[in-house]
Amino acid sequence: MDQYIEFIGNHPFMVAAWVLTLAMFIFIERSKAGKAVTPAQATQLINKENAVVLDIRPKKEWSTGHITNAKHIPLADLDRRIDELLKYKQRPVIVVCNLGQAAGSATRKLKAEGFENAVRLSGGMTEWKGQSLPIVK
């Protein structure tokens, strides 16, 4: 530990450059993933703005329970089946995965296809279930 402190003291500009680079990397990666919404915000989007829920989990996870009226397109099939979503292009699309991690890449794909209102569910289905929100099996 003493060596780290000594290194930081001897090379403050190098350490500052490393910290800045790391912060920029994290910021860029988060912005690529798109805006995240909480389950409460997602519920408002669904009820007030007629948002579409896109569940990208594999079929096995989908069958354990999903949000009511969610469209199921596994992430592995999204490129091939994105045409099924074109009719929802003007509506908000909430991308849902298990923990909220994989939804970022799906949101990027949707935004590249012109889905300007695509967002991801923060915490995914784990957070949705954790807040005791309704699911359908």
C-alpha positions as CSV (number, residue, x, y, z in Angstrom):
1,M,0.0,0.0,0.0
2,D,2.9,2.3,0.8
3,Q,4.2,1.8,-2.7
4,Y,0.9,3.0,-4.2
5,I,0.9,6.1,-2.1
6,E,4.5,6.8,-3.1
7,F,3.7,6.3,-6.8
8,I,0.8,8.7,-6.6
9,G,2.9,11.2,-4.8
10,N,5.7,10.9,-7.4
11,H,3.4,10.8,-10.5
12,P,0.4,13.0,-9.9
13,F,-0.1,14.0,-13.6
14,M,0.0,10.4,-14.7
15,V,-2.5,9.3,-12.0
16,A,-4.8,12.3,-12.9
17,A,-4.7,11.3,-16.6
18,W,-5.5,7.7,-15.8
19,V,-8.5,8.8,-13.6
20,L,-9.8,11.2,-16.3
21,T,-9.5,8.5,-18.9
22,L,-11.4,6.0,-16.7
23,A,-14.1,8.6,-16.0
24,M,-14.5,9.4,-19.7
25,F,-14.7,5.7,-20.6
26,I,-17.4,5.1,-18.0
27,F,-19.4,8.2,-19.1
28,I,-19.3,7.2,-22.8
29,E,-20.3,3.6,-22.1
30,R,-23.2,4.7,-20.0
31,S,-24.4,7.2,-22.5
32,K,-24.3,4.6,-25.3
33,A,-26.6,2.3,-23.2
34,G,-29.3,5.0,-23.2
35,K,-31.4,6.4,-20.5
36,A,-32.4,4.1,-17.6
37,V,-35.8,4.3,-16.0
38,T,-36.9,3.0,-12.6
39,P,-39.8,0.5,-12.3
40,A,-42.0,3.4,-11.1
41,Q,-41.0,5.6,-14.1
42,A,-41.6,2.6,-16.4
43,T,-45.1,2.1,-15.0
44,Q,-45.9,5.7,-15.7
45,L,-44.6,5.4,-19.3
46,I,-46.7,2.3,-19.8
47,N,-49.9,3.8,-18.3
48,K,-49.6,7.4,-19.5
49,E,-47.6,7.2,-22.8
50,N,-48.6,3.8,-24.0
51,A,-45.0,2.5,-23.9
52,V,-44.1,-0.9,-25.3
53,V,-42.2,-3.3,-23.1
54,L,-39.6,-5.3,-24.9
55,D,-38.3,-8.3,-22.9
56,I,-35.0,-9.5,-24.3
57,R,-34.4,-12.4,-21.9
58,P,-34.1,-16.0,-23.2
59,K,-37.3,-18.0,-23.4
60,K,-36.5,-20.0,-20.2
61,E,-36.3,-16.8,-18.2
62,W,-39.3,-15.3,-20.0
63,S,-41.4,-18.3,-18.9
64,T,-40.7,-17.6,-15.2
65,G,-42.7,-14.4,-15.4
66,H,-42.8,-11.2,-17.5
67,I,-44.4,-7.8,-17.5
68,T,-48.0,-7.7,-18.7
69,N,-48.3,-7.3,-22.5
70,A,-44.5,-7.4,-23.0
71,K,-43.2,-8.3,-26.4
72,H,-40.7,-11.1,-26.3
73,I,-37.7,-11.0,-28.6
74,P,-34.5,-12.6,-27.1
75,L,-31.4,-10.5,-27.5
76,A,-29.8,-13.1,-29.8
77,D,-32.8,-12.7,-32.2
78,L,-33.1,-8.9,-32.0
79,D,-31.2,-8.1,-35.2
80,R,-33.2,-10.6,-37.2
81,R,-36.6,-9.7,-35.7
82,I,-36.3,-5.9,-35.3
83,D,-38.9,-5.4,-38.1
84,E,-41.6,-6.7,-35.7
85,L,-41.1,-3.5,-33.6
86,L,-41.2,-0.9,-36.4
87,K,-44.9,-0.2,-35.8
88,Y,-43.9,1.0,-32.3
89,K,-41.1,3.4,-33.5
90,Q,-42.9,6.5,-32.3
91,R,-43.8,5.2,-28.9
92,P,-41.5,4.8,-25.9
93,V,-39.9,1.3,-25.8
94,I,-38.8,0.0,-22.4
95,V,-36.1,-2.7,-22.9
96,V,-36.1,-5.3,-20.1
97,C,-33.5,-8.0,-19.2
98,N,-32.8,-9.9,-16.1
99,L,-30.6,-7.4,-14.2
100,G,-30.5,-4.4,-16.5
101,Q,-27.1,-5.1,-18.0
102,A,-27.9,-6.6,-21.4
103,A,-30.7,-4.1,-22.0
104,G,-28.0,-1.5,-22.8
105,S,-26.8,-3.2,-25.9
106,A,-30.4,-3.8,-27.1
107,T,-31.2,-0.1,-26.5
108,R,-28.2,0.9,-28.6
109,K,-29.4,-1.3,-31.4
110,L,-32.9,0.2,-31.2
111,K,-31.5,3.7,-31.2
112,A,-29.4,2.9,-34.3
113,E,-32.6,1.8,-36.0
114,G,-34.4,5.1,-35.2
115,F,-36.2,4.3,-32.0
116,E,-35.5,7.6,-30.3
117,N,-37.6,6.9,-27.2
118,A,-35.9,3.6,-26.3
119,V,-35.0,3.3,-22.6
120,R,-33.8,0.4,-20.4
121,L,-35.3,-0.8,-17.2
122,S,-32.9,-0.1,-14.4
123,G,-32.4,-3.3,-12.4
124,G,-34.3,-5.4,-14.9
125,M,-36.9,-8.0,-14.0
126,T,-35.0,-8.6,-10.7
127,E,-35.8,-5.0,-9.6
128,W,-39.4,-5.2,-11.0
129,K,-40.1,-8.4,-9.0
130,G,-38.2,-6.9,-5.9
131,Q,-40.7,-4.1,-5.9
132,S,-43.6,-6.6,-6.0
133,L,-44.9,-5.3,-9.3
134,P,-47.2,-7.5,-11.3
135,I,-45.9,-10.2,-13.6
136,V,-47.6,-12.7,-15.9
137,K,-46.5,-16.4,-16.2
